[in-house]
Amino acid sequence: MARILIIEDEQDLSGLVEYNLRAAGFEAEVAGTGATGLARARANVPDLVLLDLMLPDLAGSEVLRMLKSDTELRKVPVIIVSAKGQESDRVQGLELGADDYVVKPFSVRELLLRVRAVLRRADVDEGPAAQLTAGEIQLDTSRHQVRVKGQEVVLTALEFRLLRTLLERADRVQTREVLLSDVWGIQAEIHTRTVDTHIKRLREKLGPAGDIIETVRGVGYKLSPPPRG
């Protein structure tokens, strides 16, 4: 039974979401502030977080940054649930590492569908163990660990999923639309630079080893392993 933490200060809304999640077979817990949500997540790591952006103490974006920078919590998927529905808001949420973005007002049925979809993606990430290698990069799916020249590189869950996808499809060009669909699990309804932003951050974290991720202008990206010498 998946445990879901709801970080939301509107009591009527959080109560409604909590009730429907429990009715759907989930465990659910509500935190009315960002600080309380972070404390509860650290005390008992949830399977998924539903996060409002407009909280009374901390900005939801700051809560998300703190979740993704915590070694114990960075793998926990996060769905932003917010009245801020502009394209720039959704893009920022995805770029900060959110797994999905639901705009208020929403239907409970839609929210439940998205919760199940994100949890399914998390299960896929925990699928068959594999060791993927390209040049100086080594990725261990069972340990959710990446090493460059033997040194561990800390990636967010989305960065890890992105690198794994590129490694599994080495030498094959991946369009931005395909990556948005397969890595983020969303269909590209808007023009967004979230893929470009994550590729840039991934390259920076990998250092010179990240140069094997090539930009295919006007199309997308390709990971080209160096020839084995």
N, C-alpha and C positions, 0 to 999 in steps of 0.2 A: 504494500500500500504506500504510494508516494506521499511524501509530506510536503505541503506547500505553505510558504510563509507569505502573507499578504501585508505589505507595508503601505498603508493607506490611512489618512486621517479623517476621511468622511465616514462616520460611523454607520450611517444607513447603507452606504454602498459596500463597505467592507463586510457588514453583517450579511448582506444579500449574497455576496460572492462566497463568503465562508459557508453559508448554509447550502448553497448549490454545489460547492466542491465536496462537502461532506455527503450530500445526497448522491453524488456521482461516484462515491467510493474512495475519496481522497481524505487524508488527514489534513486539517487546515488550522492555521494559527494567525492571529491578527496582531500587528504592531502599529500603533498610531503615530509614531514618530520615526525619523530616520535612525536616531541613536538607539532607540529601543529595538528596532528591526535588526540593526547590526549586532547588538548584544545577543539577541535571541538566535541569530544565525550562527554566531560564534559558539554559543553554548550548545546548540543542537543543529548541526548542519542540515539544511533542508534539501529536498530533491529539486525544488524550483522556487523562484521568488517572483511574486507579482509586485511591481514597484511603481508607485505614483511619483511623478516628477515634482509636484508642488506640495511639499511637506512643511509643517510649521517650524521645524528647527533647521534641518539641512536640506539643501537642494537635492532632488532625486538623482541628478547627474553626479553629485558628489558621493552619494551613497553607492551608486553603481561603480564609480572609480575605486572606492574603498573595498567593495566586494571583489572586484577583479584584481586588486593588488594584494589581496590576502591569500597566502599560499594554501590555506585550508578551504577557501571559499571560491577561488577563481574558476573552478570547474562547474560551479552551480549555475545552471541556465537561468536567465532573467528575462521576463517579459515586462516591458514598460506598459503601464496602463495610465493614460493621461488625456486630459482635455486639450493639450497642446498638439494640434493635429496638422500643423503646417509642414510642408516638405522638409524645411530646414530642421525642424524639431525631430522628425523621424530619421533623417539622415544622421543627425548628431547622436541620437540614441543608438543606432546601429554601429556608428563609428566608435562609440565608447565601449562596445562589446555586448550590447543587448542582443538576445536571440530572436526577439520579435517585438512588435510595437502595436498595441491596440488602442484606438482612439475612443474616448468617451464622447457621447453615450454609446454603449455597445450592447449587443444581445448576449445574454448569459450563454446561450447555445454556441455562439461564435467563440466566446472566450474559452469554453470547455474544449472545443475542437482544437483551438490553438495550443492550449495547455497539453493536450494529449499528443499533438504533433511534435512539440518541442521535447517532451519526455521520450517519445519514440526516437528522435534524433540522438538524444543522449544515450539511449540503449544501444543504438548502432555504433556510437563511438566506443562503447565497451564491448564490441564484437570480437571476432577471432583475433588472437594475438598475432602480431607480425613485427618483423624487424625490417625497416625500410632504410636504404642507404643510397646516398648520392654524393660523390665527392667526399668532403669532410663532414657531411651532415649524416647523423644517425638518428632515426626516430623509432622508439619502442612503444607500440600501441598498448601493450599490457601494463606498462608502468606510466603511461602518459608522459613520456620523457623524451626530450630532444637534447642531443649532444653535438657539439662542434669541436673537432680535435680532442675529443674526450671530455670536454668541459660542458657541464649542463647549461642550457639556455632556457630561461623561464619564459614560457609563452602563455597567453590567455587561451581559454578553451577554443575560441574562434580562430585564433592564429594557429593553434595546433591542428584543428580540423582543416584549415586552408592548406597548410604545409603537407599534411597527410594526403589530401586530394591531389595536389600537384605531384607528389612523389609517386603515388599510385598510377598517375597518368603521365609519367615522364615522357618527354619528346612529343607530346600531343598538345596542340594549342587548345586552351580553354577560354571561351569567351566570357566576358563579364556576366552576361545573362546566365550562362551555365553555372558559373561559380556562385552567383546569388541564389540560384535555385538549389544547387547541390550542397553548398556549404552553409548558407544561411537558411535555406528552406523557404525562400520567399520568391514570388514571381516579380520581375522587374516592371512595376507599374509607373515608376518615376525614373528620371535620369539621376543617378546617384554616383558619387565618387567613393562610396564606402569600400568597394573592392580595391580601388587604387590606393586608398589610405591604408588599408590593412596590408597590402603587398609592400608598401613603403616601410611600414613599421616592422614587418617580418624581415625584410632585407636588412634593416638597421640592426635588429637583434641578432641575426645570423652573422653579421660582419661581412668580411670579404667572401665567405662561403656562400652568401646569399646572392652573389652575382650570377649563379646558375639559373636564377629565376629571371627569364628574359621577357621583355615587353614586346609584344607583337603589335605594332602600331595599327590602330584602327580596328583591332580584333580583340585582343586580350592578353593572356600570359601563357608562357610555356616554361617548364623546368627541363633544362638540358643538362643531364649528368656529364661530367667530363669523361673522356675516354680513359679506360683503365690502362695504366702503364706498367 
